[in-house]
Amino acid sequence: MILRRTPRSLKRLAPLAALTMLPAAAPPPSVPEIGAPELAALGPDGVGVMERTVVDTGAVDPLGSLAQGKLVRADRMLPLVIWYPAHVPAKAKRAVYSASLTSEPPQPPARFTVPALAVTGAPAAGAGYPIVLLSHGYNNDPVMLSWLGENLATKGYVVVAIRHHDPDITDVAKAPATLIRRPLDITYVLRRLRAGLLGSLVDTSRIALAGYSFGGYGALTVAGGALDAASPAVQRLPAALTERYTGSGVEAAALHDGAIKAVVAIAPAGGAPWAAWGGAGLSGIHAPLLVVAGTMDRTVGYDPGPAAIFRDATGADRYLLAFKGAGHAIGTNPPPAEMRGKLWDFDWFEDRVWRKERVNSIALHFITAFLDRNLKGDASRAAYFAVPSEDSDGAKWVSDVKAYDAVSQGGANPTWKGFIKDHKDGLLLKHLTPTP
């Protein structure tokens, strides 16, 4: 064996080299990356976070009903994660979120943490804020959506995220029960909010629904999507539930809330192959709708899937924002450090084509414009949807502005408003108006 001495010059450099190789601490997912379109930026407020738990006493229990083949009732406990505009001292200690997800069988659940922008229990910055009720994906957790919840809170929204406690995603036999339970969770929390759960902090006359994946299904159903008794998924439910919640069933109206002001559905489930609403069920949605999707989504599809949902919601003024080549994981935070060691865990969070920070930043830009327009009455936000071409690749930069990071202001510059020069490729934005 030959031992080689390290030159003194290299010895002096080694500690410095080791330091420069250390990764920087990950920022909170709610902080958009550099190069993001302009409305993704954080707003003027700090963020507070608190938790509440509500109990739907004696609620219909679709999972128990599915197991027993008859109508079963049970108390339903629903924890809530609430992000809100807050006064946050400069040196305040930020929260750290923790949760777990189903890992690849037979492995135990994979646990992870997410750095927060929010401060637990920080004093609210004001009162009378509009509400965004946020519903996570199947077998997910609200902290996976902190990129959206915290960011919106800095802009004057109170975001109420439900922890739904779905069945394990690997137990497919139980999945149909959530077709009923998910919208019932949402409508129950809406009733509690209107009954004063958050007091003067919120304005309950201005409520939007937002959901990712199965949460998108829940948001669309609550906004007016009528379940179809002939749906292959609905038919897997006990007859007592099918008769109760479809058509003119005695509880069909309990799945809906007619006072919703706007709906954001990110990679929504419920379309093919489930066909939860049939061919005409989505026509009952009348609130403005923004569907966000990936054109290569292998979980809920694209067309059929979210693109068909966009077309079928004929009663709504609606937009479809599509990421060309993106898959299903477009609605989550970037992957936490603990979820980068196994591909199953990694795929809960990461897209296979797009950089996740880029996806989140673009989604924040359009979701902010959409909510500001429909919950705050900011008519100026309409300009962000008035794109000169549906395909962003065809929108050319013609401005005389030479700065490398120049931002399009629309108007005479026929590119997408708010995007940085040469940073808007790979997107589709479609618009349909209500059918008379």
N, C-alpha and C positions, 0 to 999 in steps of 0.2 A: 504494500500500500504506500502510495506517495502522498505526502502532505505538502500542500503549497501554502506559503505565507501570503496573507492579504497585504498588498501595498498600503503604506500609511495613508496615502491620498484617498484610497478607496475606503479605508476605515473611517476617515473623517466624513466622507460623503454618505456612508451607509445609513446613518440615522436620518439624515435629511431625505434620502430616497424613500425610506420606509414611511416617513410622514407624508410625503407627497402622494403616496399610493393609497393612503387611507381614504375610503369613500366619505363624502360629505353626508351629514345627517339629512335624511329625506324630509322635504318640506311637507306640510299638511296637504293632502290631495285637493283641498279647496282653493289653493293658491295656483292660479293658472301659470303655465310655462311661458317663457319668453317667446315672442312671435305669435301669441294668441290674438284672435280678433278682439276688437276693442271692448265689447260688452262683457267679455269673460272676466275682466278685471274686478278685483274686490271693490265693494262699495265703501261708503264712508264710516260705517259702524263697526264696532267690535262684535264678537259673537259670544253669547252665553249658551250654556247647555244645561238642561235639567231632565230628570226622568219622573214620570208619573205612571201609575198603574190604574187602569179602570177594569171593572168586572161586569160583564154582561150576564146578569143573574138569570138562571133558568133558560138559557139560550138554546135554540135548536142545535144539536150536535150532529153534523153530517157524518163525521167519522164514526161515531158510535152508531148512528143510524145505518151506515154502510155495513158495519160489522154485524149488526143484529137483524138487518133487513126490515126494520120498522122505525118509526119516528122516536128518537131519543133526545132528551134534554139534559143539559149540564151547565154549570157555571163556566164562563169563558173568561180567563184572565188575560188582559192585553197590556203589556208594558209599552210605554211610549217614550221615545227619545225626542226631545224638543229643542230645536235650535232657534235662537231669537236675537234680535239686535240688542247690543249691550254696551255699557260703558266698561271698558277694560283697561286697567292701569298698564302702563308700558312694561312693567316687570312682573306682571301677574303670571302665576304658574298655569301653563296650559294643560288641558286634560290629555289623557292617553286612552283611546278606546280599545277594548278587547272583546273578542268574540271567537267563535269556532265554527267550522264547516265540516260537513261529512267528507271524510277522506276515502280513498279507494279501498273497498273491502279487501281484507278484513281489518284494515288499519283503524285505530281509534280516531275520533274527530281531530282535525287539524286546528290548532289554536294559533291566533295571530293578534297583533296589535297594530293600531293606526295612530300616527301623530295627529294631534288636533290643533286647530286654530282657536277653538272655543275654550272658555274658562268656565268651570263648573259653578253654577249659581251666581254668576256675575249680575249686577243690577241692570235691569232693562233700560234701554236708551230712550224709550217713549211708550206710547200706547196706541191702540187702535190699528194695529198692523194687519194687512191681509194674511190669510192662511194658505199654505200649501200643504195638503195632506199627502204624505209620501208613503208608498207601499213597495216593499222590497220584492225581490225575485223569490221563486220557490225554494224553500229550505235555506234562504239567505238570512242576513241580519242587517238592520238599519245602518250600522257603522260602515258597511260596504258602500253606502251612498253619501258619505260625509262630503265628498267632492261637490255635491249639489246642495245638500242641506246647509252646510256652513257658508258657502258662497252666497246663496240667496239671503241668508240671514244678514250678511253685511250690507245688503241692498234694501232692507226694510221689509222683509217677510218673516213671518213665524212659520217654521217648517215643523210639522208634527209627523213623526215617522213611527209607524206601528211595528212592533215585533210580533209577527204572526204565529210563530211556533208551528211551522208546517211539519207534516210527517217526513221521515227520512226520504231523501230523493231517490234512494235505491229501492224503496218499497213502492213499486209502481201501482200495486193493487189499491193503495189508499189515495192515490192522486185525485180521482174524481170527486171525493168529498170536498176538496178545496174549491171546486167550482161554486159551491154554495157558501162555504165558510168565508172565503176571501171578501166578497162584497158585503157580507153581513158584518164582518169586522169593521169595514170602512164606514158603513152607514151607522153602526153603533157609536163609533168614535165621533162622527159628525154630530150625532144627537147630543153627546156629552159636551162637545165644544159649544154648541148653541145653547146648552143649559148652563153655561158659565164656568166650564172647567178651567179656563185660563183667564177669566175675568176681563178686566179692561185692557189687558195686553193685546187682545185681538179684536178685529172687526169681523164678526161672523156673517156679515152680508157679502163678504168678498172672499170666497173660497175656491181654490183650484185643486184638482187632483193630479198627482203625478205618480207614475209607477213604472218599474222596470220588470220586464219579462212577465211573470205571473202577476206582479203588481200592476203592470199595464193592462192585463186582462181585467183585474179587479176595478181599476179606474174606469175603463170603458163600460163595464157592466153597470157600475153605480151611476155613471153619467147618462144611462138610458139604453144600453145594449140589452135586448131581451133574449133570454136563453131559449133555445129551440129544443123541444121535447124529442125531436128526431135526431139530434146530434149524437154521434157515436159515443162521445164522452158522457153526455147527460144520461143516455140510456143505461149506463153502468151504475147509476144511482138507484136506490130503492124507489119503488113506485110512489111511496108516500112523499118523498122529496120531489120527484119529478112533477107530480100532480100539484104540489103545493107551490112550486117556484117557477113554473113555466105557464105560458098562455094566460088564462084567466084564473090561475090558481090563487088561493086565498092569501098567500104571502108573496106573490110575485112582486108587488110594489115595494116590499121591504128590501129588495136588492137595489133600489134606485133612489136617487136624490135629484129632484128637478131644479134645485137652486144652485147647482155648480156653475161657476163662471168661466172655467177654462179647464182643459184636460191635456196633459202631456203623457204620452205613452211611448216608452223607450223599449224597443225590441219586444213589442207586446205579444204574449201568448194568446191563445183562444181561437186563432184562425185555423187553417188546415194544419194537421189532419183532425183536430178536435171539432172544428166547425161549431163552436159553442153557440153562436148566434144564428146559425143557418144563413140563408141568403139575404134576408131583409131585417134581421134583428138589430143591426147597428143603425138603422135609419132613425131610431128613437133618440139618438144623441143629437142635441141641438147646441150645446156649448161649443165654442171655438176649440179646435183640436189640432195638436201638433204631434205627429208620429215621427219618431226617430228610429232609423233602422240601418242594418248592414245588408248589403246586397248578396252576401255569401253566408247568411245566417243558417247554420246547420241544425239549429235547435227548434226555432219556430218558423223557419223558412223566410223567404222574402216575397215572392209572388208565385203561388199563393202564400199568404202570411201577412206581414205588416202592410205591404203595398195593396193587397186586396182589402184589408181593414180600412185603409185610407180611402179607397174608392167606394166601399160599401157604406160608409158613414155619411149618407147622402143628405142628412138633415143639418149637417154642420158646415161652417166655413172652416176649411182644414188645409193643413200643410203636411207634406212629407219631406223630411230631411234624410237623405240616404248617403251613407259612406260607402263608396264603391270598393268592393272587395272585402269589407269588414264582416266579421262574424257576430256571434251573439253576445259576447262579453263587453259590449260597448257601454253598459250602464253602471259598471262598478268602478271603484277606485283602482289605481294601479296596484299591482301585486305587492303586498307587504313582504318584508324580508323573510318572515317565517314560511311564506307560501311559495318560495322560489326553489325549493329543493326537490320537489316531486312534480311531475308534469300534470297529474290530476289536480293537485292543489293550485298550481300555477294557472291552469286553464279556467279556474273559477273567475279570474280577474283579467287575464291578458288576452288581447286580440292577437290573431296569428299573422296579421298583415300590418295593421295600423299601430303606431305608437300611442299608448293609452293616454298619456298626458295631452297629446294633440286632439284625440277624440273628445276628451272631457272639456277641453278649452273651447272647441267649436260648439259642442252641445250647450255649454254655459252661455255662449254668445247668443244663440238663437232662443234658448229657453228664457233668458233674461228679457230679450226683446218681446217675446210672446206674452210673458206674464205682466210685464210693465204695461203693455198695450191693453190687456184684457182685465187685469185686476186693479191697475192704477189709472187707467184711462189716458195713458200717454200716447197720443196719436202720432207723435214723431217716430215711434218705434216701427211703424208700418214701413218706413223706408228701408229697413233692413231685410224685409221680405220682398221688396220690389226689385228682384234681380233681373238683369237684362237677358239672361239665358238660364234655362233650367239646369244645364250642365256647367259647373263652375270652370271646367277646363276651357270652355269656349268664350269665357268672359275676359276680354283682353284689357290690359292696362294701357291707357293712352294719355295719361296725365303728363304734364311737363315737369312734375315734381321729380327731382333726381335723387332724393335721399333714399338710401338703401332700405330703410324701415318705414317708408311712407305708407300712410293708411288711406285707403279709398274713402272718399266722402260721398260717393254716388254721384247723382246728377249727370254732369257732362262726362264723367269718367265711367264708361260702361263696364264696370266690374262690380263685384259684390261689396256693398257698403260695409265698412268696418274692418275689412281684411287687409293685411299687410301685403304690399306688392309682392307678387310671385309666391304667395303663401295661401292659395285657396284652391288648389287642385284636388280632384278626387271626390267631389261632392255633387249631389243632385238636390234640387229644391223644387218641389211641385206644389201647385195650389189648385184647389177645387172649391167652388162656391156651392151653397145649398141648392138642391134640386127643388124647384117650386112644387 
